[in-house]
Every structure is written in structure tokens, then in C-alpha cells.
Amino acid sequence: MNLTLIVILAVVVVLALYTTLIYNNLVRLKHTVAKAWSNIDVALKQRHDELPKLVNVCKRYMRHEQETLTRVVAARGEVLAAQNAGDVRDLGRAETALRAGLDRLFALAESYPDLKADRGFQQLSQRISQLEDTIADRRELYNESVNLNNVRIEQFPDVFVARMFGFRAADLLEFEAARKDVDIAKLFA
């Protein structure tokens, strides 16, 4: 064998190993995004399992506030539909509507001393608040995973391997309410 052939074979082997390394890292990132999405999905399902219980407790006290309760239930249905479709953008919009409905529901609960004193309402509202925090944390983790994935598939030389094997960018999960300024005056009204 001549030296040129050995050098060419060595370069081919090194390129193959490097391509394999890049591919494996891209696969790992893709599965990290999927796992992060799954964790959000679990928290959303937990919250949506708790919502009907909260609404039923509220119904006993708030018969004439049916419109707010109906909005929460409808928004919950929209979130479930977006979840089942796997549409991150629609899920963000539906979650924004659901959060607005929950905020309104908790604000109305302030007007009902008996409701606020109800042990079931207190437990459910605390549980939903905990789930809201969990969802926010998991959304942050998901978006970080998506960001790492999206940056990696655009970096040189990973971009070539990503295109060759069909790796795609993922969508960030955004809730519209997170962008709006909080009206402090309303909170104290």
C-alpha cells in the first residue's frame, strides 16, 4: 500500500467517526426535546384532571357566575385539543386563554367568603397553583432543550449532518400572557 492510500483511508475513517459523533449528538438533542415535551404534557394533564373538580366546587357557590366557569371549561377543551394534535403554537394560545379564565375564576372566588373558606376549594386552588409552577418550570426546560437543538442543527459543520438526516428545528412553547405587563393597580383594586 502506498502512503497516499493510507492517508485517504485515515481521512475517510476520521470523517465517518466525526459524522457519527455529530449524528449521535443530534439524536440525543432530539430526544431531549421530546422528553421535555412529554414532561409538559404530564403536568398539563394533571392540571386538566384537577380543573373539573375545582369548577364543581365553585359551581356550588357561584351559580350566577356560570359564564366564567363555562369559559374555563371551554378553554380546557381547547388546550386538550391542541395537546392531542401536538401543535405547540395552538397550545400556547389555548394555555393563555385558560390561564386568563383561571385568573378570573380566582378573582371571583375572592367575592365569595364561603367559597374561599371551603377546604376543597383551598386544596384544589393550591394544587392548581403548584401545577402552574410546575408547568412554568417544565416549559422553561422544554424551551431550553428546543433552543439547544435549534442552535446545534444550524451550527457548522453539524448543519450538513442535520440536513443529510432530516433533523428539523422545533417550536418554542410560548404563552402570550407572559409578554403582557402586569397592571399592579388592578391587583389592589
ChimeraX attribute file (.defattr): number of C-alpha atoms within 10 A of each C-alpha:
attribute: neighborCount
match mode: 1-to-1
recipient: residues
	/A:1	5
	/A:2	6
	/A:3	8
	/A:4	9
	/A:5	10
	/A:6	11
	/A:7	11
	/A:8	11
	/A:9	12
	/A:10	12
	/A:11	12
	/A:12	12
	/A:13	12
	/A:14	12
	/A:15	12
	/A:16	12
	/A:17	12
	/A:18	12
	/A:19	16
	/A:20	13
	/A:21	13
	/A:22	20
	/A:23	18
	/A:24	12
	/A:25	15
	/A:26	22
	/A:27	15
	/A:28	13
	/A:29	20
	/A:30	20
	/A:31	14
	/A:32	19
	/A:33	22
	/A:34	16
	/A:35	14
	/A:36	19
	/A:37	21
	/A:38	14
	/A:39	18
	/A:40	23
	/A:41	19
	/A:42	13
	/A:43	18
	/A:44	21
	/A:45	16
	/A:46	14
	/A:47	21
	/A:48	18
	/A:49	12
	/A:50	16
	/A:51	20
	/A:52	15
	/A:53	14
	/A:54	20
	/A:55	21
	/A:56	13
	/A:57	17
	/A:58	24
	/A:59	15
	/A:60	9
	/A:61	16
	/A:62	19
	/A:63	10
	/A:64	9
	/A:65	13
	/A:66	13
	/A:67	10
	/A:68	17
	/A:69	23
	/A:70	13
	/A:71	18
	/A:72	24
	/A:73	19
	/A:74	16
	/A:75	22
	/A:76	23
	/A:77	15
	/A:78	19
	/A:79	25
	/A:80	19
	/A:81	15
	/A:82	18
	/A:83	19
	/A:84	11
	/A:85	11
	/A:86	13
	/A:87	14
	/A:88	17
	/A:89	15
	/A:90	19
	/A:91	22
	/A:92	20
	/A:93	19
	/A:94	24
	/A:95	23
	/A:96	19
	/A:97	22
	/A:98	21
	/A:99	17
	/A:100	15
	/A:101	21
	/A:102	22
	/A:103	13
	/A:104	15
	/A:105	20
	/A:106	13
	/A:107	12
	/A:108	16
	/A:109	18
	/A:110	11
	/A:111	11
	/A:112	13
	/A:113	10
	/A:114	12
	/A:115	20
	/A:116	18
	/A:117	11
	/A:118	13
	/A:119	12
	/A:120	15
	/A:121	20
	/A:122	14
	/A:123	12
	/A:124	18
	/A:125	18
	/A:126	12
	/A:127	17
	/A:128	19
	/A:129	13
	/A:130	13
	/A:131	19
	/A:132	16
	/A:133	13
	/A:134	17
	/A:135	19
	/A:136	15
	/A:137	13
	/A:138	20
	/A:139	21
	/A:140	17
	/A:141	18
	/A:142	24
	/A:143	20
	/A:144	16
	/A:145	23
	/A:146	24
	/A:147	17
	/A:148	17
	/A:149	24
	/A:150	20
	/A:151	13
	/A:152	19
	/A:153	22
	/A:154	15
	/A:155	11
	/A:156	9
	/A:157	12
	/A:158	19
	/A:159	16
	/A:160	15
	/A:161	17
	/A:162	20
	/A:163	12
	/A:164	10
	/A:165	11
	/A:166	10
	/A:167	17
	/A:168	13
	/A:169	17
	/A:170	16
	/A:171	14
	/A:172	18
	/A:173	20
	/A:174	19
	/A:175	19
	/A:176	13
	/A:177	15
	/A:178	9
	/A:179	8
	/A:180	7
	/A:181	7
	/A:182	10
	/A:183	8
	/A:184	8
	/A:185	7
	/A:186	7
	/A:187	8
	/A:188	6
	/A:189	5
